Amino acid sequence: MTPASGVGHVGVRLRDGWRERVDPAWLAGWAPEVFDLGDGTTEVVSMGEGPAVLLLPSLPGFKEAWIAVAHRLAHRYRVVTFDLRTRFPGAPTWQALVADVERVADAFAPGRAAVIGHSLGGALAQHWVLRRPERVRALVLSSSFARIGGGRGQWGKRWLEQPGVLALQRWLPEALAARLATRDATRGVWVYDTHCDARMLAFVRHAIRTLPVGVGARAVRLAFAHDTREALARIDCPTLVVIGEHETAWARAASDDLAARIPGATLRRSPGVAHLHPLSGAEWLATAASEWIAAH
């Protein structure tokens, strides 16, 4: 679908060079097209045949966060994902992002669809199902949260380790950053786990090194503005909550809280992986989500 308004690109955009850093099998069917959001354009990927599954990406909103999962789901479903916006008419709001989901869903996944959101994308999925419950037939919330807590008792990991890893991966020379990422993966530092191979680490590093700082800052502000705790009891569609087995204690607690607040929700742990499990545990996640959606 080509843009009608021609006012420019408002979606986040992963810079060229990422394709050389991923498993070529992940690129099957990956053919982005420009889509008009009304006040600017983004890119949408739609692949496969069958019932619609809408994939909402994690912070900062690159659709490529689903690159290892999409082609697997496309064997059974029509998979739709898109770049979240980073340019807003005013201050960044969840309402603007939900309006974008509605435009994309109307165009590529009309009627009822299964929705899978990872991390910040899981927060967006909550806002979408709460606003338009009749459009969601099944919900999968991956490593998500009802509200960002303080990481009580783990301030070092949240406020020192995470910013430190990001800074080193962004600013160190490529070769040194690659060696540090490999070491961090073997130790389970930050979002890494032992299933993160060199290509996955290079892909993540590419995104870190090319992301404008302001885009990341806006996404963080949105994350801290998210709070659906009092509304989650209204969700009445089948819901699966997934969390990586080796994620941080506060991430596991956030998923426990989500599952407790959503009536009838099921909680499952993705074995052997951490927060990057849509990459490092993609086969397990795609299988678990596919079977859950088919059963509900």
Beta strands, then each sheet from edge to edge (+ up, - down):
strand 1: 33-36
strand 2: 41-47
strand 3: 52-56
strand 4: 78-82
strand 5: 113-118
strand 6: 136-142
strand 7: 239-244
strand 8: 266-270
sheet 1: 1+ 2- 4+ 3+ 5+ 6+ 7+ 8+
end
